[in-house]
């Protein structure tokens, strides 16, 4: 699928135009297909078949088709996994990587930090949404406030001290109430939350980012 000169990855995608303008691409294909392709629960759901059944790659004979990968293939898969996990398209992901490479910190760690402080991810980490796609939709539809002001850009980078809250309408949504009442859900140490209002206490450290990713492989991929 193409938008002007921009090409979307293969699969089922839906184009959305947020209140702020621009175009957001959202994957609408089989919910767990990407999870099975990457071997991790990208969807963020506890009931994901990768977690419950250790499901293999998509397709009737997915396991049989798995081949030994080259170094390039391994690096590419790690990059694709992180992109899909955070719901970022290639151009935006590469732009974030380039920005991370210009920092004084280790590039891989800086990349993950920048992805973590995206507003849609912060909404997800605060347990105001069950999954990142759900959090992204809340942001795009104008249900998320930062310091009392509506922000509709999922990639917006939060800052230390920012207060994250939901609109009155979103606060009354059944899934928000259900998640907020689940005491088994924890939030990372760099965030704090009271009721359905969260605050950014610090920048996330690598040990705070609980995803099964080897960011060094992504650095190697872009350094080729």
C-alpha positions as CSV (number, residue, x, y, z in Angstrom):
1,X,0.0,0.0,0.0
2,X,1.3,3.4,-0.9
3,X,0.6,6.9,0.4
4,X,2.1,9.3,-2.1
5,X,5.7,8.2,-2.1
6,X,5.4,6.4,1.2
7,X,5.1,2.6,1.2
8,X,3.5,0.7,4.0
9,X,4.7,-2.8,4.9
10,X,2.8,-5.8,3.7
11,X,-0.3,-6.9,5.5
12,X,-3.6,-5.4,6.4
13,X,-3.3,-1.7,7.4
14,X,-5.9,1.0,8.0
15,X,-5.1,4.7,7.5
16,X,-6.3,7.1,10.2
17,X,-6.1,10.9,10.2
18,X,-5.8,12.2,13.8
19,X,-7.1,15.6,14.9
20,X,-3.6,17.1,14.5
21,X,-3.4,16.0,10.9
22,X,-1.0,13.7,9.2
23,X,-1.5,10.0,8.6
24,X,-1.3,7.1,11.1
25,X,-1.1,3.5,9.9
26,X,-2.7,0.8,12.0
27,X,-2.4,-2.9,11.5
28,X,-5.8,-4.6,11.2
29,X,-4.8,-8.1,10.2
30,X,-5.0,-11.3,12.4
31,X,-4.4,-10.1,15.9
32,X,-1.7,-12.7,16.8
33,X,0.0,-13.1,13.4
34,X,2.7,-10.6,14.1
35,X,3.3,-12.2,17.5
36,X,3.8,-15.6,16.0
37,X,6.1,-14.2,13.3
38,X,8.4,-12.6,15.9
39,X,8.0,-15.3,18.6
40,X,7.0,-12.8,21.3
41,X,3.6,-11.4,22.6
42,X,3.8,-8.2,20.6
43,X,0.0,-7.7,21.3
44,X,0.7,-7.4,25.0
45,X,-2.1,-9.8,26.0
46,X,-1.6,-12.5,28.5
47,X,-3.8,-14.8,26.4
48,X,-1.5,-14.5,23.4
49,X,-1.0,-18.0,21.9
50,X,2.8,-17.4,21.9
51,X,2.6,-17.4,25.7
52,X,-0.1,-20.0,26.3
53,X,0.7,-22.5,23.5
54,X,4.2,-21.5,22.4
55,X,2.8,-21.1,18.9
56,X,5.2,-21.1,16.0
57,X,5.3,-18.9,12.9
58,X,2.1,-18.2,11.0
59,X,0.9,-20.7,8.4
60,X,-0.1,-24.3,8.5
61,X,3.5,-25.6,8.5
62,X,5.1,-22.6,10.1
63,X,7.5,-24.6,12.3
64,X,8.7,-26.7,9.3
65,X,9.5,-23.6,7.3
66,X,11.7,-22.1,9.9
67,X,15.3,-22.0,8.5
68,X,18.6,-21.1,10.0
69,X,19.0,-17.3,9.6
70,X,22.0,-15.4,8.5
71,X,23.5,-12.7,10.8
72,X,21.7,-10.1,8.7
73,X,18.4,-12.0,9.0
74,X,18.8,-12.2,12.8
75,X,19.5,-8.5,13.0
76,X,16.5,-7.7,10.7
77,X,14.2,-9.8,12.8
78,X,15.2,-8.0,16.0
79,X,14.6,-4.6,14.4
80,X,11.2,-5.8,13.0
81,X,10.2,-7.1,16.5
82,X,10.9,-3.8,18.2
83,X,9.1,-1.8,15.4
84,X,6.0,-4.0,15.7
85,X,6.1,-4.0,19.5
86,X,5.9,-0.2,19.6
87,X,3.8,0.1,16.5
88,X,6.2,2.3,14.6
89,X,6.7,2.3,10.8
90,X,10.2,2.1,9.2
91,X,10.7,5.8,8.4
92,X,9.8,6.9,11.9
93,X,11.8,4.1,13.5
94,X,14.9,5.0,11.5
95,X,14.4,8.7,12.4
96,X,14.3,7.7,16.1
97,X,17.4,5.6,15.6
98,X,19.3,8.4,14.0
99,X,18.4,10.7,16.9
100,X,19.5,8.1,19.4
101,X,22.8,7.7,17.6
102,X,23.6,11.3,18.1
103,X,23.3,11.1,21.9
104,X,26.1,10.5,24.3
105,X,24.5,7.3,25.7
106,X,24.8,3.9,24.1
107,X,22.7,4.0,20.9
108,X,20.7,0.9,21.5
109,X,19.7,1.9,25.0
110,X,18.9,5.5,23.9
111,X,16.7,4.1,21.1
112,X,14.7,2.0,23.6
113,X,14.4,5.0,26.0
114,X,13.0,7.2,23.2
115,X,10.5,4.5,22.3
116,X,9.5,4.1,25.9
117,X,8.7,7.8,26.4
118,X,6.3,7.9,23.5
119,X,2.9,9.1,24.8
120,X,1.1,6.0,23.5
121,X,3.6,3.7,25.3
122,X,3.3,5.7,28.5
123,X,-0.4,5.4,28.5
124,X,0.1,1.6,28.1
125,X,2.7,1.5,30.8
126,X,0.4,3.3,33.2
127,X,-2.2,0.6,32.6
128,X,-4.7,3.1,31.2
129,X,-5.0,0.7,28.2
130,X,-4.6,-3.0,27.8
131,X,-2.4,-2.9,24.8
132,X,-0.2,-0.3,22.9
133,X,-2.6,-0.2,19.9
134,X,-5.5,0.5,22.3
135,X,-3.4,3.3,24.0
136,X,-2.5,4.7,20.6
137,X,-6.2,4.9,19.7
138,X,-7.0,6.7,23.0
139,X,-4.3,9.3,22.1
140,X,-5.3,9.7,18.4
141,X,-9.0,10.2,19.4
142,X,-8.1,13.0,21.8
143,X,-8.8,11.2,25.1
144,X,-5.3,11.8,26.6
145,X,-4.2,14.9,28.4
146,X,-0.6,16.0,29.1
147,X,-0.4,18.7,31.8
148,X,-4.1,19.3,31.3
149,X,-3.9,19.8,27.6
150,X,-5.1,17.4,24.9
151,X,-2.4,15.7,22.9
152,X,-3.3,13.7,19.8
153,X,0.1,12.7,18.6
154,X,1.0,9.1,19.7
155,X,4.7,9.7,19.1
156,X,4.8,12.8,21.4
157,X,7.7,12.5,23.8
158,X,6.8,13.0,27.5
159,X,9.1,14.8,29.9
160,X,10.0,14.4,33.5
161,X,7.3,16.0,35.6
162,X,4.5,15.6,33.0
163,X,1.1,14.6,34.3
164,X,-0.8,12.1,32.1
165,X,-4.6,11.8,32.5
166,X,-7.6,10.8,30.5
167,X,-10.6,12.8,29.4
168,X,-13.9,12.4,31.4
169,X,-15.4,10.3,28.6
170,X,-12.4,7.9,28.5
171,X,-12.3,7.6,32.2
172,X,-15.8,6.1,32.1
173,X,-15.0,3.5,29.5
174,X,-15.5,-0.1,30.8
175,X,-12.0,-1.3,29.8
176,X,-10.3,1.6,31.5
177,X,-12.3,0.9,34.7
178,X,-11.5,-2.8,34.5
179,X,-7.7,-2.3,34.0
180,X,-7.5,0.4,36.7
181,X,-9.1,-2.0,39.2
182,X,-6.7,-4.8,38.4
183,X,-4.2,-4.7,41.3
184,X,-2.0,-7.4,39.7
185,X,-0.8,-4.9,37.0
186,X,2.3,-3.1,37.9
187,X,3.9,0.1,36.5
188,X,7.6,0.7,35.9
189,X,9.6,2.6,38.5
190,X,10.1,5.7,36.3
191,X,6.3,6.3,36.4
192,X,3.9,6.8,39.3
193,X,0.1,6.6,39.3
194,X,-2.8,7.5,41.5
195,X,-6.3,6.4,40.4
196,X,-6.2,7.1,36.6
197,X,-3.6,9.9,36.7
198,X,0.0,9.2,36.1
199,X,3.2,11.2,36.4
200,X,6.7,10.8,34.8
201,X,9.2,10.7,37.6
202,X,12.4,10.0,35.7
203,X,13.8,8.8,32.4
204,X,13.5,5.1,31.9
205,X,16.7,3.1,32.5
206,X,17.5,-0.1,30.5
207,X,16.6,-2.3,33.5
208,X,13.2,-0.6,33.6
209,X,12.3,-1.7,30.1
210,X,11.0,-5.2,30.5
211,X,11.0,-6.4,26.9
212,X,13.0,-9.4,25.5
213,X,15.1,-7.5,23.0
214,X,18.8,-7.4,22.1
215,X,19.2,-3.8,21.0
216,X,22.8,-4.4,20.0
217,X,21.5,-6.4,17.0
218,X,19.5,-3.3,15.8
219,X,22.6,-1.2,16.1
220,X,24.5,-3.7,14.0
221,X,21.8,-3.8,11.4
222,X,21.9,-0.1,10.8
223,X,25.7,0.0,11.0
224,X,26.1,-2.4,8.0
